Amino acid sequence: MDNSNTTDILSIIVRFLGLIVLLVGLYVGIKVILEAWHLYEEPQRIERFADAIEHGSNLDAVLAAITVGKAIPKQLKPEASTTSNNATPALKVTYFLAWGIVVVLLMVIGSLASAAIRTGGQLALYDLQVKRFAKQLLKEAKTIKE
C-alpha cells in the first residue's frame, strides 16, 4: 500500500469522525434548547433538582436553624417569636440555587455542543481546508520567488 492510499483512507476516517462529532454536537445542542424551553414553560420542574440539593446538603434546614435561632437556649427565647415563626413559610434557598446551577449547566453544555459542532464541521471539511492552505502556500511561494 503506498502513501497516497494511506492518506486517502485517513482522510475518509477523519471526515467520517468529523461528521459523527458534528451530528452529536447538533443533537446535544437541540436537547439543551428543548430543555431550556421546557423549564421556561414548566418552571416547577426545577423543584426536583432543588429537592435533590436539599436532600444532599440540608442547606435549607441549616439556614432555617440559623435564622430562627434554634441555637439560642429556650429560656432566652421570647415566647412570641416561636409562635410567629411556625406560621410563616421558610424561604427555600435551594430553589434559587438550583436555578443558578441549571442555568450554568445549560450554558456549559451548550458551549460544549457548539465546540463539537465547530470541530466536527472542520473535520468533515478537512480536505477543503487542506486544499485552501496548500493553495495559499503555493501563492506565497510564487510571490517570494518573484
Legacy VTK file of the C-alpha trace (Angstrom):
# vtk DataFile Version 3.0
C-alpha trace
ASCII
DATASET POLYDATA
POINTS 146 float
0.000 0.000 0.000
1.519 3.301 -0.999
1.459 6.624 0.794
-1.376 8.069 -1.319
-3.813 5.273 -0.427
-2.968 5.574 3.265
-3.567 9.326 3.132
-6.892 8.827 1.364
-8.052 6.245 3.922
-7.047 8.502 6.831
-8.816 11.425 5.169
-12.018 9.394 4.875
-11.761 8.277 8.521
-11.187 11.867 9.702
-14.126 13.145 7.675
-16.396 10.373 8.958
-15.418 11.039 12.582
-15.935 14.754 11.958
-19.432 14.060 10.681
-20.198 11.960 13.766
-18.902 14.706 16.111
-20.938 17.279 14.179
-24.137 15.235 14.486
-23.587 14.555 18.195
-22.998 18.275 18.754
-26.195 19.136 16.902
-28.160 16.574 18.906
-26.833 17.849 22.242
-27.414 21.466 21.214
-31.024 20.741 20.291
-31.552 18.873 23.573
-30.191 21.881 25.526
-32.520 24.259 23.700
-35.502 21.966 24.290
-34.670 21.582 27.991
-34.353 25.344 28.420
-37.717 25.785 26.694
-39.345 23.126 28.895
-38.017 24.862 32.015
-39.466 28.128 30.717
-42.863 26.537 30.133
-42.871 24.448 33.328
-40.710 26.136 35.989
-41.977 23.711 38.638
-39.700 21.058 37.061
-36.772 22.714 38.825
-38.210 21.660 42.184
-36.962 18.066 41.749
-33.429 19.402 41.336
-33.875 21.724 44.334
-35.171 18.814 46.416
-32.117 16.762 45.449
-29.829 19.612 46.523
-31.710 19.957 49.814
-31.609 16.192 50.409
-27.852 16.094 49.823
-26.844 19.273 51.629
-29.639 20.131 54.108
-28.931 23.753 53.220
-32.476 24.994 53.824
-32.635 23.253 57.196
-29.312 24.770 58.278
-30.325 28.238 57.154
-33.706 27.888 58.871
-31.971 26.867 62.074
-29.696 29.885 61.876
-32.463 32.366 61.085
-34.935 31.001 63.616
-32.262 30.950 66.268
-32.521 27.331 67.394
-29.024 27.611 68.799
-30.328 30.046 71.441
-31.401 28.303 74.665
-35.159 28.110 75.293
-35.070 30.261 78.395
-33.564 33.175 76.409
-36.103 32.956 73.563
-39.164 35.134 73.690
-42.387 33.100 73.535
-43.967 35.268 70.812
-41.201 34.546 68.307
-41.692 30.766 68.388
-45.366 31.007 67.507
-44.883 33.547 64.721
-42.057 31.583 63.034
-44.177 28.437 62.785
-46.844 30.278 60.822
-44.553 31.804 58.171
-43.197 29.578 55.415
-39.426 29.339 55.191
-37.559 30.670 52.183
-36.159 27.821 50.077
-32.655 28.921 49.143
-32.043 25.639 47.336
-34.788 26.542 44.841
-32.875 29.644 43.746
-29.557 27.808 43.939
-30.996 25.101 41.679
-31.963 27.725 39.088
-28.428 29.123 39.122
-26.847 25.692 38.792
-29.197 24.649 35.988
-28.573 27.841 34.020
-24.801 27.418 34.357
-25.041 23.733 33.366
-27.143 24.567 30.308
-24.634 27.225 29.262
-21.664 24.881 29.717
-23.336 22.038 27.840
-24.420 24.451 25.096
-20.863 25.733 24.813
-19.537 22.177 24.533
-22.156 21.386 21.888
-21.145 24.494 19.949
-17.476 23.483 20.119
-18.371 19.965 18.947
-20.329 21.372 16.004
-17.460 23.665 15.033
-14.812 20.945 15.398
-16.923 18.335 13.628
-17.542 20.718 10.756
-13.837 21.452 10.450
-13.003 17.752 10.440
-15.753 16.956 7.945
-14.391 19.647 5.627
-10.810 18.533 6.232
-9.829 18.238 2.561
-11.235 21.646 1.680
-9.186 23.359 4.364
-6.037 21.476 3.445
-6.502 22.370 -0.230
-7.064 26.050 0.593
-3.996 26.066 2.806
-1.937 24.406 0.059
-3.110 26.999 -2.491
-2.155 29.816 -0.143
1.259 28.255 0.389
1.770 27.978 -3.368
0.792 31.623 -3.842
3.203 32.689 -1.127
5.966 30.573 -2.643
5.369 32.155 -6.074
5.421 35.687 -4.666
8.634 35.002 -2.762
10.339 33.622 -5.907
9.401 36.711 -7.882
LINES 1 147
146 0 1 2 3 4 5 6 7 8 9 10 11 12 13 14 15 16 17 18 19 20 21 22 23 24 25 26 27 28 29 30 31 32 33 34 35 36 37 38 39 40 41 42 43 44 45 46 47 48 49 50 51 52 53 54 55 56 57 58 59 60 61 62 63 64 65 66 67 68 69 70 71 72 73 74 75 76 77 78 79 80 81 82 83 84 85 86 87 88 89 90 91 92 93 94 95 96 97 98 99 100 101 102 103 104 105 106 107 108 109 110 111 112 113 114 115 116 117 118 119 120 121 122 123 124 125 126 127 128 129 130 131 132 133 134 135 136 137 138 139 140 141 142 143 144 145
